[in-house]
Amino acid sequence: MALTTYAELKSSIADFLDRDDLTNVITDFITLAEADMSRNLRHWRMEKRSTAILDTQYTQLPSDFYEPIRMAITSGDTYTLELSNLQNLSDQRQRTANTSGRPQLYAITDGSINVWPVPDGEYTVEMIYYSKIIPLSDANTSNWVLQYYPDAYLYGALMHSAPYLAEDARATVWASLYQNAINGINVDSDKSKYGGSGRRMKIRSY
């Protein structure tokens, strides 16, 4: 059986489970697999670039944002923002009496980029980030994971079916196959990005 669309994936899961009465709950197994893949996959196909204008303390993140890779101000001289935390930003604001200036630090707060200091003008920020896995649906019948790595979807859904079906014996098998698929995808990404460069030896000079 082909495994290239949402419908084919659901049919294949039903075949593996040898059940024809799980039509509705199979979609939940797929959703759970997608949530797990967003947490554990780090592939170059998840990397996205977006720009925004920093002119206030808080700037909305892209709707598909999952994890930051790099943020840099690109207006004027390029300047990389340093990822920090809320406590440090608060301490810096108190230390500098909340003086405005060119942003230097940022933290992710309530779906927004929270910067210190508060911008004293308009700054263009370029965001490189990991995006969420775009969920499959009847309207969105495929994505890059299903296209290139259908085993991750299949075994991920089957792994999440085991507790529902009280299939303890098969849970370990599905989990192992799923983890192998996830590891393989992450390795493929590293090979694609760094495979041609080789490893460089650092030689300490005296």
Number of C-alpha atoms within 10 A of each C-alpha: 8 9 19 17 19 21 14 14 26 20 19 16 23 17 12 11 14 10 11 10 9 14 13 9 12 20 17 14 22 27 19 16 24 23 14 14 19 17 13 13 20 20 19 15 12 18 17 16 14 13 16 16 15 23 17 19 16 20 17 15 18 17 9 13 19 18 16 16 13 15 22 20 22 14 13 8 8 12 15 16 19 16 15 16 14 14 10 14 18 12 12 16 16 11 10 10 9 14 14 16 12 18 26 18 21 23 21 19 15 10 14 15 19 24 27 27 21 21 19 14 13 13 19 16 21 20 20 18 20 23 21 19 21 15 15 19 14 9 7 11 15 19 17 12 21 19 12 11 17 19 19 24 24 24 24 28 26 26 26 20 25 19 12 11 10 10 12 11 9 15 17 13 13 20 18 15 18 23 16 14 20 23 15 15 20 16 14 15 16 14 13 12 12 11 11 8 8 8 8 6 6 6 6 5 4 3
